[in-house]
Amino acid sequence: MDEFFHHYTEILTDPAHLAVEVTLMLVVDVLFLGLIWPFITRYFNRKLHQQHQILDAEHGIKHHADHVHHDDHVHPVPAAAAVECEDV
C-alpha cells in the first residue's frame, strides 16, 4: 500500500503527466464534443419536430405564422378562446 501512495503522489506531482492530462481533456472536450455536438442537437431537434407534427395532427392543430388553428371536430375550443382568422 505504501508503494501505491508513492506512485500516486509521484504521478500527481509530475508536471509532464499533468500536461498530458490537460491535453487529453482539451482534445476530448473541445475537438471531439465540439465537432459532434451540432450533429447531436440537429438529431434531437429533428425528432422533437417530428413528434410535434404528430401531436398536432392528432389534435387537429394547424400552425400559421402568428397564430394556431384548432379543428373543432377533434378538440373543441371554447368560444372565448377562439380567434377568427383571415387565412381560412
N, CA, C and O atoms as CSV, one atom per row, in Angstrom:
chain,resi,resn,atom,element,x,y,z
A,1,MET,N,N,0.827,-1.195,0.000
A,1,MET,CA,C,0.000,0.000,0.000
A,1,MET,C,C,0.866,1.252,0.000
A,1,MET,O,O,0.506,2.271,-0.590
A,2,ASP,N,N,1.997,1.163,0.660
A,2,ASP,CA,C,2.915,2.297,0.704
A,2,ASP,C,C,3.450,2.603,-0.690
A,2,ASP,O,O,3.665,3.764,-1.040
A,3,GLU,N,N,3.666,1.550,-1.487
A,3,GLU,CA,C,4.171,1.738,-2.846
A,3,GLU,C,C,3.112,2.425,-3.717
A,3,GLU,O,O,3.441,3.237,-4.582
A,4,PHE,N,N,1.852,2.093,-3.480
A,4,PHE,CA,C,0.760,2.717,-4.222
A,4,PHE,C,C,0.746,4.229,-4.005
A,4,PHE,O,O,0.702,4.990,-4.971
A,5,PHE,N,N,0.782,4.667,-2.761
A,5,PHE,CA,C,0.760,6.105,-2.477
A,5,PHE,C,C,1.996,6.809,-3.004
A,5,PHE,O,O,1.930,7.969,-3.408
A,6,HIS,N,N,3.122,6.112,-3.000
A,6,HIS,CA,C,4.342,6.698,-3.547
A,6,HIS,C,C,4.161,6.982,-5.043
A,6,HIS,O,O,4.472,8.078,-5.509
A,7,HIS,N,N,3.656,5.989,-5.798
A,7,HIS,CA,C,3.434,6.183,-7.232
A,7,HIS,C,C,2.324,7.205,-7.477
A,7,HIS,O,O,2.400,7.998,-8.415
A,8,TYR,N,N,1.308,7.182,-6.644
A,8,TYR,CA,C,0.193,8.125,-6.777
A,8,TYR,C,C,0.681,9.566,-6.641
A,8,TYR,O,O,0.379,10.410,-7.485
A,9,THR,N,N,1.421,9.839,-5.597
A,9,THR,CA,C,1.918,11.202,-5.403
A,9,THR,C,C,2.954,11.577,-6.455
A,9,THR,O,O,3.062,12.743,-6.836
A,10,GLU,N,N,3.707,10.602,-6.921
A,10,GLU,CA,C,4.692,10.879,-7.968
A,10,GLU,C,C,4.000,11.291,-9.265
A,10,GLU,O,O,4.414,12.248,-9.918
A,11,ILE,N,N,2.941,10.562,-9.637
A,11,ILE,CA,C,2.185,10.897,-10.849
A,11,ILE,C,C,1.433,12.213,-10.669
A,11,ILE,O,O,1.375,13.030,-11.588
A,12,LEU,N,N,0.867,12.414,-9.502
A,12,LEU,CA,C,0.082,13.621,-9.240
A,12,LEU,C,C,0.930,14.885,-9.296
A,12,LEU,O,O,0.447,15.936,-9.717
A,13,THR,N,N,2.172,14.795,-8.882
A,13,THR,CA,C,3.034,15.982,-8.839
A,13,THR,C,C,3.930,16.107,-10.066
A,13,THR,O,O,4.689,17.071,-10.168
A,14,ASP,N,N,3.862,15.159,-10.999
A,14,ASP,CA,C,4.703,15.208,-12.195
A,14,ASP,C,C,4.117,16.210,-13.189
A,14,ASP,O,O,2.997,16.012,-13.658
A,15,PRO,N,N,4.848,17.287,-13.526
A,15,PRO,CA,C,4.324,18.294,-14.458
A,15,PRO,C,C,4.035,17.725,-15.852
A,15,PRO,O,O,3.075,18.143,-16.499
A,16,ALA,N,N,4.839,16.793,-16.311
A,16,ALA,CA,C,4.600,16.213,-17.637
A,16,ALA,C,C,3.295,15.423,-17.652
A,16,ALA,O,O,2.542,15.484,-18.624
A,17,HIS,N,N,3.030,14.697,-16.600
A,17,HIS,CA,C,1.787,13.930,-16.525
A,17,HIS,C,C,0.576,14.864,-16.497
A,17,HIS,O,O,-0.421,14.607,-17.171
A,18,LEU,N,N,0.658,15.928,-15.733
A,18,LEU,CA,C,-0.450,16.887,-15.679
A,18,LEU,C,C,-0.663,17.550,-17.040
A,18,LEU,O,O,-1.801,17.804,-17.436
A,19,ALA,N,N,0.432,17.830,-17.758
A,19,ALA,CA,C,0.312,18.432,-19.087
A,19,ALA,C,C,-0.386,17.478,-20.047
A,19,ALA,O,O,-1.207,17.908,-20.858
A,20,VAL,N,N,-0.074,16.206,-19.965
A,20,VAL,CA,C,-0.739,15.222,-20.819
A,20,VAL,C,C,-2.218,15.128,-20.469
A,20,VAL,O,O,-3.056,15.039,-21.366
A,21,GLU,N,N,-2.552,15.146,-19.190
A,21,GLU,CA,C,-3.962,15.098,-18.780
A,21,GLU,C,C,-4.736,16.301,-19.318
A,21,GLU,O,O,-5.845,16.142,-19.826
A,22,VAL,N,N,-4.171,17.486,-19.213
A,22,VAL,CA,C,-4.835,18.693,-19.710
A,22,VAL,C,C,-4.989,18.613,-21.226
A,22,VAL,O,O,-6.032,18.986,-21.762
A,23,THR,N,N,-3.966,18.134,-21.916
A,23,THR,CA,C,-4.031,17.995,-23.371
A,23,THR,C,C,-5.136,17.030,-23.769
A,23,THR,O,O,-5.907,17.317,-24.685
A,24,LEU,N,N,-5.222,15.903,-23.101
A,24,LEU,CA,C,-6.278,14.941,-23.424
A,24,LEU,C,C,-7.667,15.493,-23.127
A,24,LEU,O,O,-8.615,15.235,-23.869
A,25,MET,N,N,-7.786,16.250,-22.048
A,25,MET,CA,C,-9.081,16.864,-21.739
A,25,MET,C,C,-9.476,17.847,-22.827
A,25,MET,O,O,-10.638,17.884,-23.231
A,26,LEU,N,N,-8.535,18.640,-23.307
A,26,LEU,CA,C,-8.838,19.585,-24.378
A,26,LEU,C,C,-9.209,18.868,-25.669
A,26,LEU,O,O,-10.154,19.260,-26.354
A,27,VAL,N,N,-8.468,17.824,-25.997
A,27,VAL,CA,C,-8.763,17.087,-27.226
A,27,VAL,C,C,-10.151,16.470,-27.157
A,27,VAL,O,O,-10.938,16.601,-28.094
A,28,VAL,N,N,-10.453,15.805,-26.060
A,28,VAL,CA,C,-11.746,15.132,-25.949
A,28,VAL,C,C,-12.883,16.141,-25.837
A,28,VAL,O,O,-13.877,16.040,-26.557
A,29,ASP,N,N,-12.743,17.107,-24.943
A,29,ASP,CA,C,-13.841,18.044,-24.690
A,29,ASP,C,C,-14.047,19.018,-25.838
A,29,ASP,O,O,-15.174,19.205,-26.295
A,30,VAL,N,N,-12.999,19.624,-26.300
A,30,VAL,CA,C,-13.140,20.683,-27.297
A,30,VAL,C,C,-13.309,20.112,-28.696
A,30,VAL,O,O,-14.289,20.420,-29.374
A,31,LEU,N,N,-12.391,19.305,-29.127
A,31,LEU,CA,C,-12.463,18.821,-30.501
A,31,LEU,C,C,-13.564,17.781,-30.688
A,31,LEU,O,O,-14.414,17.926,-31.566
A,32,PHE,N,N,-13.549,16.754,-29.881
A,32,PHE,CA,C,-14.499,15.669,-30.063
A,32,PHE,C,C,-15.934,16.144,-29.856
A,32,PHE,O,O,-16.777,15.983,-30.739
A,33,LEU,N,N,-16.212,16.728,-28.689
A,33,LEU,CA,C,-17.574,17.183,-28.419
A,33,LEU,C,C,-17.942,18.397,-29.269
A,33,LEU,O,O,-19.101,18.555,-29.654
A,34,GLY,N,N,-16.973,19.249,-29.560
A,34,GLY,CA,C,-17.242,20.414,-30.396
A,34,GLY,C,C,-17.642,20.037,-31.803
A,34,GLY,O,O,-18.448,20.725,-32.429
A,35,LEU,N,N,-17.084,18.947,-32.309
A,35,LEU,CA,C,-17.433,18.510,-33.649
A,35,LEU,C,C,-18.712,17.691,-33.675
A,35,LEU,O,O,-19.451,17.730,-34.659
A,36,ILE,N,N,-18.980,16.959,-32.623
A,36,ILE,CA,C,-20.143,16.066,-32.613
A,36,ILE,C,C,-21.411,16.752,-32.086
A,36,ILE,O,O,-22.514,16.380,-32.486
A,37,TRP,N,N,-21.278,17.728,-31.213
A,37,TRP,CA,C,-22.443,18.360,-30.586
A,37,TRP,C,C,-23.459,18.913,-31.599
A,37,TRP,O,O,-24.659,18.728,-31.397
A,38,PRO,N,N,-23.025,19.589,-32.686
A,38,PRO,CA,C,-24.026,20.064,-33.658
A,38,PRO,C,C,-24.849,18.926,-34.264
A,38,PRO,O,O,-26.042,19.103,-34.511
A,39,PHE,N,N,-24.244,17.771,-34.506
A,39,PHE,CA,C,-24.986,16.637,-35.050
A,39,PHE,C,C,-25.982,16.099,-34.028
A,39,PHE,O,O,-27.095,15.714,-34.386
A,40,ILE,N,N,-25.584,16.071,-32.762
A,40,ILE,CA,C,-26.477,15.587,-31.704
A,40,ILE,C,C,-27.673,16.512,-31.560
A,40,ILE,O,O,-28.810,16.044,-31.490
A,41,THR,N,N,-27.437,17.822,-31.515
A,41,THR,CA,C,-28.557,18.759,-31.365
A,41,THR,C,C,-29.460,18.739,-32.591
A,41,THR,O,O,-30.679,18.841,-32.458
A,42,ARG,N,N,-28.880,18.608,-33.787
A,42,ARG,CA,C,-29.693,18.538,-35.002
A,42,ARG,C,C,-30.589,17.304,-34.969
A,42,ARG,O,O,-31.757,17.373,-35.352
A,43,TYR,N,N,-30.049,16.180,-34.514
A,43,TYR,CA,C,-30.836,14.951,-34.416
A,43,TYR,C,C,-32.006,15.130,-33.453
A,43,TYR,O,O,-33.139,14.780,-33.785
A,44,PHE,N,N,-31.741,15.679,-32.252
A,44,PHE,CA,C,-32.813,15.849,-31.272
A,44,PHE,C,C,-33.832,16.883,-31.731
A,44,PHE,O,O,-35.027,16.705,-31.494
A,45,ASN,N,N,-33.396,17.954,-32.379
A,45,ASN,CA,C,-34.341,18.943,-32.891
A,45,ASN,C,C,-35.244,18.335,-33.951
A,45,ASN,O,O,-36.439,18.628,-33.990
A,46,ARG,N,N,-34.678,17.480,-34.824
A,46,ARG,CA,C,-35.470,16.824,-35.858
A,46,ARG,C,C,-36.498,15.891,-35.229
A,46,ARG,O,O,-37.657,15.875,-35.644
A,47,LYS,N,N,-36.074,15.100,-34.212
A,47,LYS,CA,C,-37.001,14.188,-33.549
A,47,LYS,C,C,-38.123,14.953,-32.845
A,47,LYS,O,O,-39.285,14.557,-32.927
A,48,LEU,N,N,-37.789,16.032,-32.163
A,48,LEU,CA,C,-38.810,16.828,-31.478
A,48,LEU,C,C,-39.786,17.447,-32.472
A,48,LEU,O,O,-40.988,17.499,-32.210
A,49,HIS,N,N,-39.281,17.913,-33.605
A,49,HIS,CA,C,-40.154,18.498,-34.623
A,49,HIS,C,C,-41.114,17.444,-35.176
A,49,HIS,O,O,-42.293,17.731,-35.384
A,50,GLN,N,N,-40.616,16.221,-35.416
A,50,GLN,CA,C,-41.480,15.145,-35.896
A,50,GLN,C,C,-42.557,14.806,-34.876
A,50,GLN,O,O,-43.721,14.626,-35.235
A,51,GLN,N,N,-42.173,14.719,-33.607
A,51,GLN,CA,C,-43.169,14.425,-32.572
A,51,GLN,C,C,-44.191,15.547,-32.455
A,51,GLN,O,O,-45.373,15.288,-32.230
A,52,HIS,N,N,-43.748,16.786,-32.604
A,52,HIS,CA,C,-44.650,17.928,-32.553
A,52,HIS,C,C,-45.658,17.843,-33.701
A,52,HIS,O,O,-46.849,18.083,-33.498
A,53,GLN,N,N,-45.189,17.504,-34.902
A,53,GLN,CA,C,-46.098,17.379,-36.038
A,53,GLN,C,C,-47.111,16.257,-35.824
A,53,GLN,O,O,-48.282,16.404,-36.173
A,54,ILE,N,N,-46.669,15.147,-35.258
A,54,ILE,CA,C,-47.586,14.028,-34.986
A,54,ILE,C,C,-48.654,14.440,-33.989
A,54,ILE,O,O,-49.834,14.156,-34.194
A,55,LEU,N,N,-48.256,15.106,-32.912
A,55,LEU,CA,C,-49.228,15.559,-31.916
A,55,LEU,C,C,-50.180,16.594,-32.498
A,55,LEU,O,O,-51.374,16.570,-32.201
A,56,ASP,N,N,-49.666,17.507,-33.327
A,56,ASP,CA,C,-50.543,18.488,-33.965
A,56,ASP,C,C,-51.568,17.807,-34.857
A,56,ASP,O,O,-52.735,18.198,-34.874
A,57,ALA,N,N,-51.141,16.791,-35.597
A,57,ALA,CA,C,-52.075,16.080,-36.476
A,57,ALA,C,C,-53.125,15.340,-35.654
A,57,ALA,O,O,-54.299,15.322,-36.024
A,58,GLU,N,N,-52.718,14.733,-34.548
A,58,GLU,CA,C,-53.672,14.012,-33.700
A,58,GLU,C,C,-54.690,14.942,-33.071
A,58,GLU,O,O,-55.838,14.552,-32.861
A,59,HIS,N,N,-54.285,16.170,-32.766
A,59,HIS,CA,C,-55.175,17.112,-32.081
A,59,HIS,C,C,-55.800,18.126,-33.030
A,59,HIS,O,O,-56.529,19.015,-32.590
A,60,GLY,N,N,-55.527,18.005,-34.316
A,60,GLY,CA,C,-56.150,18.898,-35.287
A,60,GLY,C,C,-55.673,20.328,-35.177
A,60,GLY,O,O,-56.476,21.252,-35.299
A,61,ILE,N,N,-54.408,20.533,-34.952
A,61,ILE,CA,C,-53.855,21.878,-34.809
A,61,ILE,C,C,-53.089,22.237,-36.073
A,61,ILE,O,O,-52.279,21.451,-36.566
A,62,LYS,N,N,-53.354,23.440,-36.598
A,62,LYS,CA,C,-52.638,23.941,-37.765
A,62,LYS,C,C,-51.942,25.241,-37.365
A,62,LYS,O,O,-52.584,26.172,-36.877
A,63,HIS,N,N,-50.645,25.297,-37.573
A,63,HIS,CA,C,-49.875,26.488,-37.225
A,63,HIS,C,C,-49.800,27.440,-38.415
A,63,HIS,O,O,-49.627,27.028,-39.562
A,64,HIS,N,N,-49.934,28.709,-38.105
A,64,HIS,CA,C,-49.680,29.780,-39.066
A,64,HIS,C,C,-48.542,30.605,-38.496
A,64,HIS,O,O,-48.025,30.297,-37.422
A,65,ALA,N,N,-48.161,31.620,-39.185
A,65,ALA,CA,C,-47.009,32.419,-38.745
A,65,ALA,C,C,-47.222,33.048,-37.365
A,65,ALA,O,O,-46.292,33.112,-36.561
A,66,ASP,N,N,-48.433,33.507,-37.094
A,66,ASP,CA,C,-48.639,34.249,-35.855
A,66,ASP,C,C,-49.727,33.670,-34.952
A,66,ASP,O,O,-49.999,34.234,-33.892
A,67,HIS,N,N,-50.353,32.565,-35.343
A,67,HIS,CA,C,-51.428,32.005,-34.527
A,67,HIS,C,C,-51.616,30.531,-34.844
A,67,HIS,O,O,-50.954,29.983,-35.725
A,68,VAL,N,N,-52.523,29.900,-34.119
A,68,VAL,CA,C,-52.768,28.463,-34.250
A,68,VAL,C,C,-54.250,28.238,-34.501
A,68,VAL,O,O,-55.095,28.891,-33.889
A,69,HIS,N,N,-54.567,27.305,-35.409
A,69,HIS,CA,C,-55.956,26.902,-35.661
A,69,HIS,C,C,-56.220,25.573,-34.967
A,69,HIS,O,O,-55.365,24.688,-34.949
A,70,HIS,N,N,-57.413,25.444,-34.398
A,70,HIS,CA,C,-57.852,24.183,-33.805
A,70,HIS,C,C,-59.048,23.701,-34.596
A,70,HIS,O,O,-59.982,24.463,-34.844
A,71,ASP,N,N,-59.025,22.432,-34.995
A,71,ASP,CA,C,-60.195,21.852,-35.646
A,71,ASP,C,C,-61.205,21.508,-34.560
A,71,ASP,O,O,-60.926,20.698,-33.676
A,72,ASP,N,N,-62.368,22.122,-34.630
A,72,ASP,CA,C,-63.372,21.949,-33.579
A,72,ASP,C,C,-63.900,20.528,-33.490
A,72,ASP,O,O,-64.343,20.108,-32.421
A,73,HIS,N,N,-63.866,19.781,-34.572
A,73,HIS,CA,C,-64.403,18.416,-34.518
A,73,HIS,C,C,-63.459,17.468,-33.783
A,73,HIS,O,O,-63.895,16.415,-33.319
A,74,VAL,N,N,-62.176,17.814,-33.666
A,74,VAL,CA,C,-61.230,16.955,-32.958
A,74,VAL,C,C,-61.206,17.307,-31.478
A,74,VAL,O,O,-61.468,16.454,-30.630
A,75,HIS,N,N,-60.895,18.543,-31.170
A,75,HIS,CA,C,-60.885,19.049,-29.795
A,75,HIS,C,C,-61.526,20.425,-29.806
A,75,HIS,O,O,-60.884,21.394,-30.211
A,76,PRO,N,N,-62.770,20.536,-29.374
A,76,PRO,CA,C,-63.440,21.835,-29.409
A,76,PRO,C,C,-62.719,22.882,-28.560
A,76,PRO,O,O,-62.244,22.599,-27.460
A,77,VAL,N,N,-62.653,24.082,-29.097
A,77,VAL,CA,C,-62.048,25.203,-28.381
A,77,VAL,C,C,-63.179,26.065,-27.855
A,77,VAL,O,O,-64.115,26.367,-28.594
A,78,PRO,N,N,-63.112,26.474,-26.578
A,78,PRO,CA,C,-64.171,27.343,-26.047
A,78,PRO,C,C,-64.303,28.627,-26.871
A,78,PRO,O,O,-63.318,29.139,-27.404
A,79,ALA,N,N,-65.508,29.129,-26.966
A,79,ALA,CA,C,-65.765,30.307,-27.791
A,79,ALA,C,C,-64.932,31.503,-27.352
A,79,ALA,O,O,-64.538,32.317,-28.187
A,80,ALA,N,N,-64.659,31.622,-26.061
A,80,ALA,CA,C,-63.868,32.746,-25.571
A,80,ALA,C,C,-62.425,32.684,-26.061
A,80,ALA,O,O,-61.778,33.722,-26.202
A,81,ALA,N,N,-61.907,31.472,-26.324
A,81,ALA,CA,C,-60.520,31.319,-26.755
A,81,ALA,C,C,-60.389,31.310,-28.276
A,81,ALA,O,O,-59.283,31.457,-28.796
A,82,ALA,N,N,-61.492,31.142,-28.993
A,82,ALA,CA,C,-61.439,31.084,-30.448
A,82,ALA,C,C,-61.153,32.464,-31.034
A,82,ALA,O,O,-61.663,33.475,-30.551
A,83,VAL,N,N,-60.334,32.490,-32.077
A,83,VAL,CA,C,-59.980,33.733,-32.741
A,83,VAL,C,C,-60.270,33.550,-34.228
A,83,VAL,O,O,-59.909,32.534,-34.822
A,84,GLU,N,N,-60.915,34.529,-34.812
A,84,GLU,CA,C,-61.206,34.464,-36.248
A,84,GLU,C,C,-59.923,34.653,-37.039
A,84,GLU,O,O,-59.028,35.394,-36.633
A,85,CYS,N,N,-59.850,33.973,-38.177
A,85,CYS,CA,C,-58.647,34.028,-38.999
A,85,CYS,C,C,-59.026,34.404,-40.426
A,85,CYS,O,O,-60.020,33.923,-40.971
A,86,GLU,N,N,-58.221,35.262,-41.013
A,86,GLU,CA,C,-58.452,35.667,-42.393
A,86,GLU,C,C,-57.862,34.650,-43.373
A,86,GLU,O,O,-58.173,34.701,-44.563
A,87,ASP,N,N,-57.014,33.722,-42.896
A,87,ASP,CA,C,-56.320,32.785,-43.776
A,87,ASP,C,C,-57.181,31.603,-44.193
A,87,ASP,O,O,-56.797,30.862,-45.098
A,88,VAL,N,N,-58.321,31.406,-43.569
A,88,VAL,CA,C,-59.141,30.220,-43.843
A,88,VAL,C,C,-59.861,30.378,-45.148
A,88,VAL,O,O,-60.603,29.484,-45.556
